[in-house]
């Protein structure tokens, strides 16, 4: 069933890309098919306010290293989805507010499930991932400072990134 859902999502994305269309409703529908809703979501506008507060959440970027190097949310800590182990966060108290993200939120949800299972109590997933963050007009950064570049993961997934400069591969 999951393979069928992923196949349908990919076909839908390719159709939209061929037609030159992306809509918020289409993005929401695609995300609905990907998410298991195993974590609470935080919307970009709410996260932006959280990041301006005195006690900021720990941001975890669960994408690949090359994606993180192109750009990431301000202050985000890199943890690779493919190699993530809960032990990497041994220095983080279990009641620390944590917000995870990836390109669209699928990989970050899987890492968040591991954290919840390990006893972390305040874990949220950024709705729509870094794509939605940038699409809503919020800033991203590289080692050189603020940037408009965003690693779009692949050309098929890049259709959902409407703002910023899309990067494919290593920069």
N, C-alpha and C positions, 0 to 999 in steps of 0.2 A: 504494500500500500504506500509506504514512504517513497519507494522508487517511482511509483506512478505519480505521486504528488510532485516530486522533484522534476520529473520529466515534463509534466504539465506546466509547471512554473517556468522551466527553461523555454518551452515552446511559446508560452505567453510573452516572455521577455523578448524572444527573437521576433515575434510578430510585432510587438510594440516598437522595437528598434527598427524593423523594416519599414514601418509606417511613419517613423519619426515622432512617435508619441510617447510621452510619459506623463502620467497624471498622478496627483496625490491619491486618488481613489485606486488607481491601478497599483501603486506602490503599497498602499495599505492592504490591498487584497493579496499581493505577493507575500508580504510579511505575515499575514494571517496564516497562509499556508506553510510558512517556514517555522514559525514559533510554536513551541509546546506550551507556552504560558506557564512555565515552571518557576518563573521569577517575576516579581513586580517590575513594571517599567517605570522609567523616568523620562519625561519628554525633554527635548533640548532646552526649551525656555526655563523649565524648572531647574535643570542641571546648571544652567548659566547662573541662576540666582544662588544655587548652592555653592558654586565656585567663588562667589563674591562674599560669602559668609566667613566669619572668623574661623570656624571649624569646617574645613573643606573635606569632602569625601575622598577616599583613595580611589583614583582613576586607574583602571587596568585596561591596557590595550592588548587585546588577544589576537591581533593579526600577525602576519609573518613579519620578520625583521625588515625586509625590503619595503613593506607597506609603512611600517612605523617610521623608517628613516625618511621617507618622502614627507610625511606630516603626521601629526598626532594632536590630540587635545592638550591644552596647557597643563603641564605638570603630570601627565600620564606616565605610568610605569609600564614598561613592556613585559608581557608574559606571553610567550608563543603558545597558541592554541594546541599545536601538534605535539609539543613537548611539555606542556604544563603539568606540574605536580604541586599539590597543596603545600608541600614542604617549602616551596619557594616563598611562601608568605609566613614562615615561622616567626618572623619579627612583627607580624600584624596581629594585634589583639582581636579575638573573635567577635567583639561588639563594635568594631570599627565600621563606619558606613563605607561601603564599597560600591562603586559604579563601574560596570564592565561595558566594553564596547568592541566592535569589530567593524567591518564594512557596513553590514546591514543588521547585525544583531544575532545571527545564528550561532556563530562560533562562541561569542561571548556568553550566550545563554548556556551552552554546554559547560563552559568553565565555571559559570555561576552555580550550576547544579552540583559540581564537585565541591565548591566552597560551602554551599548549604549542607551537603551531606557530611562535611567535616566539622560542622558546628558553627560556621559563621552566620550571624543572626541578622545582619543588615546589608543584604546583597540586592542590588538592582541592576537591570539591563537598560542601556540607553536605547530607547525606541528608535528604530531605523538606523542605528549605528552612526558612524562618522559621516555617511552619505547624508542622512537627515540633518545632522548637526550643521554641515556645510550648506545644504539646501536651505536651511532656515537662516543662514547668514552669519553664523558664529565662526570665530577664528580658529585656525589650526596653525601649528608651528613645526618647524624643523630645527636642526641644530643651529642654523643660521638665523633663526627668529621667525617672525610671522611670515606665512607663505599662502599662496592661493592654490598650490599644488596638492592634489589628493591622489593617492594610489587607488585606481578604480578596480583593482583585483583582476578583472578580465574585461574584454570588450562586451561580452554578454551582460555582465553585472554592471558595467559602466553606464549603461542606459539609465540607471536609476540616479546617477549623480548629475544634477542639472546645473550646479554652480561649481566654480573652481576650475582649475586646469587639470584635466585627467592625465594621469601618468600610468603607463603600463610597463612592467618590468622594472629593472633597477635603474635608478636615476644617477 
